[in-house]
């Protein structure tokens, strides 16, 4: 009887601790999805991920927040400052976790939407290739990544059909 209680407690603790990061990750994802249209969501993403940015995925989302805030800023110098800081953080996250599809997707989604005059789009081809080769339907963010890629201007029709 005590073994069953101990086993249940151990399983409960395992599931509880494994779902906490996912709920934080879902919050970050939600802010990211709203951040291109709502400045407040981009600000919330920045604040939310600031203290969690020791983990690569949250460092990437923190960088994304800076890039999204650049979109909402009217001052061209401030835009460049914000996007530069954002790209640096995202690149740092990629260095920490090079095989993380979601981090590579975040960098791809930001770089793809930068104006041509901004010199921060050097990873587009490599990230696209990596994402297409490594995105699995079991990934918890698969449907959102897939939906984004289906509307992407740099994914070919043949590549979209394979998704």
N, C-alpha and C positions, 0 to 999 in steps of 0.2 A: 504494500500500500504506500509506504513512504517512498519507495523507488518510483512509483507512478507519479506521485506528487512532485518529486524531484525532477523526473523526466519532463513532466508538463511545464514546470517552472523554467527549466532549461530551454525547452522549445519555445515557450512564450518569450523569454528574454532574447533568444536568437532572432525570432521574427520581429520583435519590437525594435531591436537595435538595427536590423537590416532594413527596416522600412523608414526609419527616421531620415537617413540621407536621401532616400527617394522622394520623400515629401518635400524636403528642401530643394531637391533637384526639380521637382514638378513646379514649385513656386518660381524658381529661376526661369524655367521654360515658359511659364505663363507670362511673366514680365517681359521676356524676350519677344514672344509672339505679339504682344501688344505695343512694345516699345517703339516700333517704327512709326506708329500712328499717334501714340500718346506719350508726350514728354514725361508725364508723371510716372508712367510705367518704366520708362528708361531710368528715371531718377530712383525709383524704388528698386530696380534691378541693381543699380550701382551700390546703393546703401545695403541692400540685402546680402550681396556677395562680398562686400568689402572685408568683413571679418572672417569669411570662409575661404578667402583666396589663397590659403596655403595648399588647398587641394587643386589639382590641375583643372578640373572641370569648372570649379567656381572662379578660378583665375580667368579662364576663358570667358565665362559669362560676365565677369567684371569688365574685361576688355571690351566685350560687346556693348556693355552699357555705355562706356565712354564713346564708342563709335556711334551709337544711337543718339546720344546727347549731342554729338556734332551735327547730326541731321536736323535737330531742333533748334540749333543756334543760328542766329542771323549774321554774326560777325565772322568774316572769312578767316581771320587770324585765329580766333578761338576755335572755329571748326577744325582747322588744320591741327591745332594743339591737341584737341580732344581725340581726333581720329588717330593721330600719331601715338598718343598714349594708349589708346585702345588696341591698336595693332601690335604695339610692343608687348602688351599684356597677353594678347592672344597668341603671339609667336612664342612667348615664354611658356605658355601652357602647352603648346604643341611640343616644345622641346622636352617638357616634363613627361608627356604622355603621347608619344608619336603615333601609337597604334590606336588611339581613341577616335573612333569614327565621328562621334558627336562634336568633339573639339575641332576636328578637321572640317566638319560641316559648318560650324560656327564661323571659322575663318573664311571658308568659301563663301558663305552667305553675305558676310560683310564686304569682302573684297569684290565680289561680283556687283555689288550695288554702289561702289565708289565711283565718282566721276573719273573720266579718263585722264584728267589733268593731275590726279593724285597718284603719286608713284608707289603705291602699296599693293599692287595687284600681281605680284610676281609668283604667288603660290596657286593661282587659280587652276592651271592645268594639272599640276601635281596633286592638289587636293581633290579635284574632280575625279581623276584616275583612281586615287586611293579610296574615295567614298564609293564609287561604282563597283570597285573590286571587293570591298570589305563590308558594305552595308548588308546586314542580315535581317530577315523578317522577325527574328526573335529579339532584336534590339528594342528597348522600351520606348524609344522615340522614333521608331521606324516609320510609322504612318505619316508623321509630320515631316520628317526628312524627305520621304518619298513624294509627298504632296508638293513640297517646295521644289524639288528637282524636276517634277513634271511641268512646272511653270518657269523653270530657269531658262534664261536666254542663251546660256552657254552649253546646255545639254542638247545633243542632236536628237532628232526624232527616233532614230534607231536605238539610241541609248535610253530614251524615255520608254520605248516599247519593252525593253529588257527589265525595267523596274518592276 
